[in-house]
Amino acid sequence: MISERARLVTGSYVVSDLIATAAAFFAAYGVRNVLAAASDHLGELYPLAYYLGLLAVILPVWSFVFYSCGLYGRRSARTLHTEVSRLVRAIAICALLLAVALVAAKLTFVSRPFLIIFLLLNALFVELGRGLVRAVVLENAVRRRVLVAGGQREVLQAAANVDAHRDWGLEVVGLVSDGSWSGPQNGYAYLGEYHDIPRLVQGEHVIDEVLVAPATGRIDELRALEGLFIDLEEQGVVTRLVVNFLPRSLSDVSFDEFGGIPMLTFSTAPRDELLLFVRRCADVALAAVLLILLSPVFLAVAAIIKLTSHGPVLFRQSRCGLHGRPFTFLKFRSMRTGAEALKPALAAYNEMDGPAFKMTNDPRVTPVGRFLRRTSLDELPQLWNILKGDMSFVGPRPAVLEEVRQYAPWQRRRLSMKPGLTCLWQVSGRNELTFDEWMRLDLEYIDNWSLWLDLKIALKTIPAVVKGRGAR
């Protein structure tokens, strides 16, 4: 019922948001016309037919941005404050995309006052539409009566969670004990023990669902509940099992089915294939454009390196990619040839704790190399790594294989995301941070990943590169 209700709400929100956006568009056009008639300073609008093509582009783009900002799906059922803040952020992103598109397409006929009015009305109409959805779809839906059974602490937590989602049409009928406790709890009615559930379902209590929350660690209890599950299935009662007998983790838990075999999936990395595909498309498009536009810079840097030091223009090294996949990492060479062989002799001068090696005034770096590192020009060849798919623009920096072998188990989780050209570490001080701080920033990025976060990190990278903060 939870997933079915989530799909119903999401579908209703999508339709409501599209209608609200279109209504705001036409209302803004009307308001702009009224303002033009009342003021001598505002010119007349182009005919509405000119604007309809713009609306046809706005509707799908708006839907995708709203989806990316977490306004749809099961997790959209948050507080009103969270929804409004996400909506404001989504409208801001849409406004930015719209402005870029209008400038790129040279659509000079579009009125700026119209756009401002449209964006303000859009936010207002969308929230009003969602309020109507909640009033009609959720509040007027048939309430699902839930019987909660299990360990005392677990039952109270589950019941409180059901009550917290009463706006989804859920309500607690009462509690059933696993035999370790009895009596009313926190105002909830006590209806018996596990063996009483079939009678309760058939009796005077209307029960739509049974939510079983075994005591934590009591996995042995599931065998005893097998007969109960079969009995409830025969009677057509929805049964849900709280999976609290497994160790708690940071993983996102989901239910999958593979070849008819049910599976619980635990993942600590982003798994939204649509958003990851969009990111990959953006990586390819941007990398290809930059490789073409920056080709004169590539040629100039290559010529300077060749003229000022012996050896190849590019530095190639095997690095760890997604889940440890090795790939050939590219940089403009900033050190003299044979620098890797000299690294053990400089180990005593390592200024970074942990397995990474960082050294101020590294004697292996050439004069030109210092400039390339300070300006991050040495990183430009990684655009080719991004185009190939070994890297992304944003993600944990690719690690050297020998460093990864020395990682603590928790640090290896940074390999669960494709490495990037820039990351939180890159814009937070780089070499000024400890190794553990670096690793934790990467995990923070993975746990909170979104397209919006990628964009923010990319924008913060520009001033960080200009200032050369933490670069050596």
Secondary structure, DSSP 8 states (H G I E B T S, - for coil): -HHHHHHHHHHHHHHHHHHHHHHHHHHHHHHHHHHHHH-SSS-----HHHHHHHHHHHHHHHHHHHHHTT-SSGGG---HHHHHHHHHHHHHHHHHHHHHHHHHHT-TTS-HHHHHHHHHHHHHHHHHHHHHHIIIIITTS--EEEEEEE-HHHHHHHHHHHHHTGGGTEEEEEEEE-SS--S-BTTB-EEEEGGGHHHHHHSSS--SEEEEE--TT-TTHHHHHHHHHHHHHHTT-EEEE---SS---S-EEEEEEETTEEEEEEESS---HHHHHHHHHHHHHHHHHHHHHTHHHHHHHHHHHHHHSSS-SEEEEEEE-GGG-EEEEEEE--B-TTHHHHGGGGGGG--SSSS----TT-TTB-HHHHHHHHHTGGGTTHHHHHHHTS-EEESS--EEHHHHTT--GGGGGGGGS--EEE-TTTTTTGGGS-HHHHHHHHHHHHHT--HHHHHHHHHHHHHHHHHTTT--
